[in-house]
Amino acid sequence: MFSRDTAAGLEQVVLVDDRGRPVGAADKATVHQASTPRHLGFSCYGFDDACRVLVTQRSRLKQTFPLVWSNTCCGHPAPGESVAAAVRRRLHHELGVRAHELTMVLPDFSYRAASGGIEENELCPVMVCRIEEIPLARPDEVESWQWWSWPHLVREAGKSDSILSPWARLQIPLLAAHRPVSAAASTG
């Protein structure tokens, strides 16, 4: 059982040390600021059977990086919640889809990025999965979504003026080296 007070609108994130070990928890609303403590997050890239990746534009209502295009889904595990469970929860919440064949690809990915006076400072494991449903995006989470070919996403991540989030621009070349497309799109 993980700690989450959704009735009160509070969401807790796991604070981690330099080695990625949990050292406490904090209210998500108070964590993201000009000097953000290191905390646990995740990123997920969802592929369809045609090897296209679901790319989302973050809602204009987001506190961090509003209207930026990024990976399929990202978020924060709650205290006591596994990364895989958090990915499944957020995919369902944000896009109304399920993760099939969810696989951890980059367990130790970390990054720092700032925009609009808000900093991200995350240990951010990266997972891939297969998505079979048509997304039904929540407007408070996702402004827009598109299916992109993997080569198109890799090219966009490499552009100096890329429209992608800072974390996606760092993750995609690493994912390309791991060849997640064939693994995520295989149906057995």
N, C-alpha and C positions, 0 to 999 in steps of 0.2 A: 504494500500500500504506500503510495507516495503522498507527500504533504502538499495540499493545494486548497486554497480557500476561494473557490469560484463564486460562492454565494455573496461574499463580501467584495468580489472583484479584485482580490489580491492574487498575485502570481509570484511565487518564490523561485529564485534561481540559485544554483549551487555555486558558491565561491570556491575557487581552487588555487592552490599554490603553484609555484613555478614548475613543479613536477606533475601537475595535474591531479593532485590529491585533494579531496574535499576538505575545506577548512571552515565551512559555515554556510549559511544561507542568507539571502537578503531579498527584500521586496523588489521585484523587477522594475517597478516604477521609480525606485530610488537609485538603482544601479547605473543606468545609462545616463551619463552626464559628461562634463568636460574632461574628467579624469576618472574613468571607469575601472573598478577593480576587476581583476581577471576572474572570469566565470565560465561555466560550462554551457556550451551551445551545441548546435548540430546543423549540418546542411544535408539536404537530400536531393538527388537528381533522379527523376522518374522518367523511364523510357516506355514507349509503346512497342508493339510487336514489329513495327517498321523501323525500329532503331532511332526514332525521333525522341528528343528530350522535351519535356514540358517546362517551358520558361515562363516565369511570372513577373509581372510588374507590381511592386509593392504598393499598397493602398496609399492614397494621399493623406490618410488619417494616421499613418504610422509615425511614431516618435522618431525612429531612426531610419534614415535613408528612404524617405517617402518618394514614390513614383520612380524609383530605380528598378531596372530590370535585373533579374537574378535567377538563381537556380529554382527548382520546383518548389521547395519549401525549406524554411529554416526556423529555428526556434531554440527553446531552452528546456532541457529535462528538469522536472521538479525534483526537490530532495526525495531520494528513495526511488525515483523512477529511472528505468534503464533508458539509454539513448534510443534503442529500437522502439520501445513503447512510446516515447515522446514523439518520434518520427510518425508512427502510426496515428497517434492522437492528433497531431498538427495537420497531417495530410487530410484526415477526415474533417477536422474543424474548418480549415481554410478552403479546401477544394472539393470536399465531399467524395474523395477517392480513397481506395485501399492500396496499401503497399503489398505487392506480391514479390516473393523472392528477394526480400530485403537483405542487403549484404553490406557489411562494413568494408570500405575500401581504403580510407585514409584515417586511421584511428588517432593519430597524433597531430593532425593539422591544427595550427594556431595562427592567429593574425591579430593585428591592431589596425583600425581604420577610423577616421574622423570625418564628420560632415555636419555643417550647421551647428557647431558647438557641442555636438554629441560624439562621444568616442565609443567604439566597440573594442573590446579586449577579451578575446575568447580562445579557449581551448575548444575547437570546433570539429569533432569527428565528422567525416563525410561518408554518407551511405548512398547506395544506388538501389533502385527497385524497378519493378515493372508495374505499369498502371494500365488497367483495362477499361476503366470507366471514362465517360465524358465528364470533365471537371464542371462543378457547379460552385463557382467562386463566391466567397463572402465579400461584399464590397468594403467592409471594414478591415479586411486582410489583404485582398488582392484586387488591384485596379483592373488588370487585364491579364490574359494568358495567351500563349501561342505554342504550337508544336514546331520546334526547329530541328533541322537535321544536325547530327553531331558535327560534321565538318563546318557547317555555318556557325555553330556555337564556338567551336575552337578558333575559327577566324576572328569572330567578334571579340573574343577574350584577348586576342593578341594585338588588337588595334590600340594605338595610343589615345584615341578619343572614344574608346569603347563605351557603350551605354550600360554595360553590366556593372553590378556591384563590385566593390573592391575585393571581397572574399571570393566571388565567383571567378574573377580574373586571375586570382592566385590558384584556385582549386582546379580549374579546367585543364591547364597544362599537366598538372600532376595526375589527374584522372586519365588524361589521354595516354600517359605512359603506362597506366594500369589496364587500359583497354576495357573499360566497364561496359561499353555499348553491347558487345557480343554477349557478355555474361548477363546483363540486365534484360536483353531482348530475347534470350533463348527461352523456348517454351518446353524444352525437354525433348 
